[in-house]
């Protein structure tokens, strides 16, 4: 019988408690719960802390909140702090602006393979549908809702996905979404987690995956499962991307498997 690993669900958030609440509600509806949920908070204000405290009472699994002061966009750093604190063998990573399909955690855990990581996709929701969800706190979304974009990503057929996986191996950096990924914790520790040299929006996940590839960790084919619905928001400032691309290029050219400033400093 296949071992079912203990699992930490890592949620990154910053100053959007209304969206985070939708994420937490969708976790409560999971058919398979994680062992624990840890919120990686990159400097949110008191309103987010109060929301989390309200949900900690009666939440079906331990709900922890790790916060750092707001010193600009330092997503890699707060994720490293959560990775260090996590008790799960397996870490599923999402953002706090997602609504999870009820089988989301189950899909990730069942698709986990030794020496592999998972990079999933997302379903984009329109601004109008997102606002409707905030008002109604509706329980479910499907590909038939008006305002659900890229509907193929909303198809849920894990048995079909497992069949396709027999013939198709996922490679490269195509369609990497840091909002929907999962890893064995030991593999993250082996490459020292996220590179904190990357600050500002963009490329922290790409650079991490390059080091995982260089370490021999492969990617699982993960379509038709692990569905997340992304609540609409305006795009982030992307002026940091060019600077962060230089760090990515260094990892590629030098075949790096380790970053100097990573998760080890919090262990």
Secondary structure in CASP SS format (residue, H / E / C, confidence):
PFRMAT SS
TARGET T0000
AUTHOR 0000-0000-0000
METHOD secondary structure of the structure
MODEL  1
X C 1.00
X C 1.00
X C 1.00
X C 1.00
X C 1.00
X C 1.00
X E 1.00
X E 1.00
X E 1.00
X E 1.00
X E 1.00
X E 1.00
X E 1.00
X C 1.00
X C 1.00
X C 1.00
X H 1.00
X H 1.00
X H 1.00
X H 1.00
X H 1.00
X H 1.00
X H 1.00
X H 1.00
X H 1.00
X H 1.00
X H 1.00
X H 1.00
X C 1.00
X C 1.00
X C 1.00
X C 1.00
X C 1.00
X C 1.00
X C 1.00
X E 1.00
X E 1.00
X E 1.00
X E 1.00
X E 1.00
X E 1.00
X C 1.00
X C 1.00
X C 1.00
X C 1.00
X H 1.00
X H 1.00
X H 1.00
X H 1.00
X H 1.00
X H 1.00
X H 1.00
X H 1.00
X H 1.00
X H 1.00
X H 1.00
X C 1.00
X C 1.00
X C 1.00
X C 1.00
X C 1.00
X E 1.00
X E 1.00
X E 1.00
X E 1.00
X E 1.00
X E 1.00
X C 1.00
X C 1.00
X C 1.00
X C 1.00
X C 1.00
X C 1.00
X C 1.00
X H 1.00
X H 1.00
X H 1.00
X H 1.00
X H 1.00
X H 1.00
X H 1.00
X H 1.00
X H 1.00
X H 1.00
X H 1.00
X C 1.00
X C 1.00
X C 1.00
X C 1.00
X E 1.00
X E 1.00
X E 1.00
X E 1.00
X E 1.00
X E 1.00
X C 1.00
X C 1.00
X E 1.00
X E 1.00
X E 1.00
X C 1.00
X C 1.00
X C 1.00
X H 1.00
X H 1.00
X H 1.00
X H 1.00
X H 1.00
X H 1.00
X H 1.00
X H 1.00
X C 1.00
X C 1.00
X C 1.00
X C 1.00
X E 1.00
X E 1.00
X E 1.00
X E 1.00
X C 1.00
X C 1.00
X C 1.00
X E 1.00
X E 1.00
X E 1.00
X C 1.00
X H 1.00
X H 1.00
X H 1.00
X H 1.00
X H 1.00
X H 1.00
X H 1.00
X H 1.00
X H 1.00
X H 1.00
X C 1.00
X C 1.00
X C 1.00
X C 1.00
X C 1.00
X C 1.00
X C 1.00
X C 1.00
X C 1.00
X C 1.00
X C 1.00
X E 1.00
X C 1.00
X C 1.00
X H 1.00
X H 1.00
X H 1.00
X H 1.00
X C 1.00
X C 1.00
X C 1.00
X H 1.00
X H 1.00
X H 1.00
X H 1.00
X H 1.00
X H 1.00
X H 1.00
X H 1.00
X C 1.00
X C 1.00
X C 1.00
X C 1.00
X E 1.00
X C 1.00
X C 1.00
X C 1.00
X C 1.00
X C 1.00
X C 1.00
X C 1.00
X C 1.00
X C 1.00
X E 1.00
X E 1.00
X E 1.00
X E 1.00
X E 1.00
X H 1.00
X H 1.00
X H 1.00
X H 1.00
X H 1.00
X H 1.00
X C 1.00
X C 1.00
X C 1.00
X C 1.00
X C 1.00
X C 1.00
X C 1.00
X C 1.00
X C 1.00
X C 1.00
X C 1.00
X C 1.00
X C 1.00
X H 1.00
X H 1.00
X H 1.00
X H 1.00
X H 1.00
X H 1.00
X H 1.00
X H 1.00
X H 1.00
X H 1.00
X H 1.00
X C 1.00
X C 1.00
X C 1.00
X E 1.00
X E 1.00
X E 1.00
X C 1.00
X C 1.00
X C 1.00
X C 1.00
X C 1.00
X C 1.00
X C 1.00
X E 1.00
X E 1.00
X E 1.00
X C 1.00
X C 1.00
X C 1.00
X C 1.00
X C 1.00
X C 1.00
X C 1.00
X C 1.00
X C 1.00
X C 1.00
X H 1.00
X H 1.00
X H 1.00
X H 1.00
X H 1.00
X H 1.00
X H 1.00
X H 1.00
X H 1.00
X H 1.00
X H 1.00
X H 1.00
X H 1.00
X C 1.00
X C 1.00
X C 1.00
X C 1.00
X C 1.00
X C 1.00
X C 1.00
X C 1.00
X C 1.00
X H 1.00
X H 1.00
X H 1.00
X H 1.00
X C 1.00
END
